[in-house]
Amino acid sequence: MCEASVYLVQDGKEELILENVDELHKEGDKIKMINLFGDQKVLEAQIKMISFVNNKIVLEKAG
């Protein structure tokens, strides 16, 4: 399995947003995440970093 945990950088710290994410969609200036269990989150953000080795996606606020 290759699910990832998604974090958002806030005040210089990474805050966990959603675990077991298997889909990530860019919708305009928003990122939609869907995990294995069907949980969804949508954030106005952009991708800062993806680590396939660590199964980690880091987002930062758009703008």
mmCIF file of the C-alpha atoms, coordinates in Angstrom:
data_MODEL
# 
_entry.id   MODEL 
# 
loop_
_atom_site.group_PDB 
_atom_site.id 
_atom_site.type_symbol 
_atom_site.label_atom_id 
_atom_site.label_alt_id 
_atom_site.label_comp_id 
_atom_site.label_asym_id 
_atom_site.label_entity_id 
_atom_site.label_seq_id 
_atom_site.pdbx_PDB_ins_code 
_atom_site.Cartn_x 
_atom_site.Cartn_y 
_atom_site.Cartn_z 
_atom_site.occupancy 
_atom_site.B_iso_or_equiv 
_atom_site.pdbx_formal_charge 
_atom_site.auth_seq_id 
_atom_site.auth_comp_id 
_atom_site.auth_asym_id 
_atom_site.auth_atom_id 
_atom_site.pdbx_PDB_model_num 
ATOM 1  C CA . MET A 1 1  ? 0.000   0.000  0.000  1.00 0.00 ? 1  MET A CA 1 
ATOM 2  C CA . CYS A 1 2  ? 1.204   3.499  -0.799 1.00 0.00 ? 2  CYS A CA 1 
ATOM 3  C CA . GLU A 1 3  ? -1.071  5.802  1.137  1.00 0.00 ? 3  GLU A CA 1 
ATOM 4  C CA . ALA A 1 4  ? 0.334   9.061  2.423  1.00 0.00 ? 4  ALA A CA 1 
ATOM 5  C CA . SER A 1 5  ? -0.184  11.374 5.345  1.00 0.00 ? 5  SER A CA 1 
ATOM 6  C CA . VAL A 1 6  ? -0.905  14.980 4.420  1.00 0.00 ? 6  VAL A CA 1 
ATOM 7  C CA . TYR A 1 7  ? 0.453   17.854 6.502  1.00 0.00 ? 7  TYR A CA 1 
ATOM 8  C CA . LEU A 1 8  ? -0.125  21.601 6.320  1.00 0.00 ? 8  LEU A CA 1 
ATOM 9  C CA . VAL A 1 9  ? 2.666   23.991 7.279  1.00 0.00 ? 9  VAL A CA 1 
ATOM 10 C CA . GLN A 1 10 ? 1.356   26.546 9.777  1.00 0.00 ? 10 GLN A CA 1 
ATOM 11 C CA . ASP A 1 11 ? 3.524   28.880 11.828 1.00 0.00 ? 11 ASP A CA 1 
ATOM 12 C CA . GLY A 1 12 ? 6.582   26.930 10.692 1.00 0.00 ? 12 GLY A CA 1 
ATOM 13 C CA . LYS A 1 13 ? 5.214   23.607 11.984 1.00 0.00 ? 13 LYS A CA 1 
ATOM 14 C CA . GLU A 1 14 ? 3.683   20.679 10.117 1.00 0.00 ? 14 GLU A CA 1 
ATOM 15 C CA . GLU A 1 15 ? 0.123   19.931 11.237 1.00 0.00 ? 15 GLU A CA 1 
ATOM 16 C CA . LEU A 1 16 ? -1.366  16.552 10.314 1.00 0.00 ? 16 LEU A CA 1 
ATOM 17 C CA . ILE A 1 17 ? -4.456  17.055 8.135  1.00 0.00 ? 17 ILE A CA 1 
ATOM 18 C CA . LEU A 1 18 ? -5.405  13.567 6.919  1.00 0.00 ? 18 LEU A CA 1 
ATOM 19 C CA . GLU A 1 19 ? -3.892  10.074 7.048  1.00 0.00 ? 19 GLU A CA 1 
ATOM 20 C CA . ASN A 1 20 ? -4.141  7.168  4.593  1.00 0.00 ? 20 ASN A CA 1 
ATOM 21 C CA . VAL A 1 21 ? -4.657  9.492  1.635  1.00 0.00 ? 21 VAL A CA 1 
ATOM 22 C CA . ASP A 1 22 ? -4.785  7.645  -1.671 1.00 0.00 ? 22 ASP A CA 1 
ATOM 23 C CA . GLU A 1 23 ? -6.160  10.433 -3.910 1.00 0.00 ? 23 GLU A CA 1 
ATOM 24 C CA . LEU A 1 24 ? -5.105  14.058 -4.250 1.00 0.00 ? 24 LEU A CA 1 
ATOM 25 C CA . HIS A 1 25 ? -6.861  16.377 -6.718 1.00 0.00 ? 25 HIS A CA 1 
ATOM 26 C CA . LYS A 1 26 ? -6.020  19.963 -7.657 1.00 0.00 ? 26 LYS A CA 1 
ATOM 27 C CA . GLU A 1 27 ? -9.217  21.954 -8.151 1.00 0.00 ? 27 GLU A CA 1 
ATOM 28 C CA . GLY A 1 28 ? -8.305  25.543 -9.020 1.00 0.00 ? 28 GLY A CA 1 
ATOM 29 C CA . ASP A 1 29 ? -6.475  26.928 -6.002 1.00 0.00 ? 29 ASP A CA 1 
ATOM 30 C CA . LYS A 1 30 ? -7.738  24.109 -3.781 1.00 0.00 ? 30 LYS A CA 1 
ATOM 31 C CA . ILE A 1 31 ? -6.422  20.635 -3.004 1.00 0.00 ? 31 ILE A CA 1 
ATOM 32 C CA . LYS A 1 32 ? -8.947  17.850 -2.403 1.00 0.00 ? 32 LYS A CA 1 
ATOM 33 C CA . MET A 1 33 ? -7.770  14.802 -0.463 1.00 0.00 ? 33 MET A CA 1 
ATOM 34 C CA . ILE A 1 34 ? -9.574  11.476 -0.168 1.00 0.00 ? 34 ILE A CA 1 
ATOM 35 C CA . ASN A 1 35 ? -8.395  8.645  2.062  1.00 0.00 ? 35 ASN A CA 1 
ATOM 36 C CA . LEU A 1 36 ? -9.000  4.886  2.031  1.00 0.00 ? 36 LEU A CA 1 
ATOM 37 C CA . PHE A 1 37 ? -12.070 5.244  4.219  1.00 0.00 ? 37 PHE A CA 1 
ATOM 38 C CA . GLY A 1 38 ? -13.755 7.859  2.019  1.00 0.00 ? 38 GLY A CA 1 
ATOM 39 C CA . ASP A 1 39 ? -12.974 10.780 4.333  1.00 0.00 ? 39 ASP A CA 1 
ATOM 40 C CA . GLN A 1 40 ? -12.432 13.977 2.353  1.00 0.00 ? 40 GLN A CA 1 
ATOM 41 C CA . LYS A 1 41 ? -10.838 17.329 3.078  1.00 0.00 ? 41 LYS A CA 1 
ATOM 42 C CA . VAL A 1 42 ? -10.498 20.356 0.834  1.00 0.00 ? 42 VAL A CA 1 
ATOM 43 C CA . LEU A 1 43 ? -7.960  23.104 1.521  1.00 0.00 ? 43 LEU A CA 1 
ATOM 44 C CA . GLU A 1 44 ? -6.963  26.277 -0.262 1.00 0.00 ? 44 GLU A CA 1 
ATOM 45 C CA . ALA A 1 45 ? -3.340  25.234 -0.552 1.00 0.00 ? 45 ALA A CA 1 
ATOM 46 C CA . GLN A 1 46 ? -0.477  24.280 -2.814 1.00 0.00 ? 46 GLN A CA 1 
ATOM 47 C CA . ILE A 1 47 ? 1.939   21.373 -2.700 1.00 0.00 ? 47 ILE A CA 1 
ATOM 48 C CA . LYS A 1 48 ? 5.214   22.204 -0.995 1.00 0.00 ? 48 LYS A CA 1 
ATOM 49 C CA . MET A 1 49 ? 6.808   18.738 -0.967 1.00 0.00 ? 49 MET A CA 1 
ATOM 50 C CA . ILE A 1 50 ? 6.043   15.075 -1.661 1.00 0.00 ? 50 ILE A CA 1 
ATOM 51 C CA . SER A 1 51 ? 8.172   12.269 -0.238 1.00 0.00 ? 51 SER A CA 1 
ATOM 52 C CA . PHE A 1 52 ? 7.321   8.916  -1.768 1.00 0.00 ? 52 PHE A CA 1 
ATOM 53 C CA . VAL A 1 53 ? 9.855   7.159  0.495  1.00 0.00 ? 53 VAL A CA 1 
ATOM 54 C CA . ASN A 1 54 ? 8.224   8.567  3.647  1.00 0.00 ? 54 ASN A CA 1 
ATOM 55 C CA . ASN A 1 55 ? 4.636   8.485  2.290  1.00 0.00 ? 55 ASN A CA 1 
ATOM 56 C CA . LYS A 1 56 ? 4.295   12.163 3.151  1.00 0.00 ? 56 LYS A CA 1 
ATOM 57 C CA . ILE A 1 57 ? 2.745   15.170 1.402  1.00 0.00 ? 57 ILE A CA 1 
ATOM 58 C CA . VAL A 1 58 ? 3.332   18.671 2.745  1.00 0.00 ? 58 VAL A CA 1 
ATOM 59 C CA . LEU A 1 59 ? 1.034   21.515 1.743  1.00 0.00 ? 59 LEU A CA 1 
ATOM 60 C CA . GLU A 1 60 ? 1.219   25.251 2.365  1.00 0.00 ? 60 GLU A CA 1 
ATOM 61 C CA . LYS A 1 61 ? -1.487  27.884 2.232  1.00 0.00 ? 61 LYS A CA 1 
ATOM 62 C CA . ALA A 1 62 ? -2.115  29.236 -1.263 1.00 0.00 ? 62 ALA A CA 1 
ATOM 63 C CA . GLY A 1 63 ? -1.177  32.809 -1.973 1.00 0.00 ? 63 GLY A CA 1 
# 
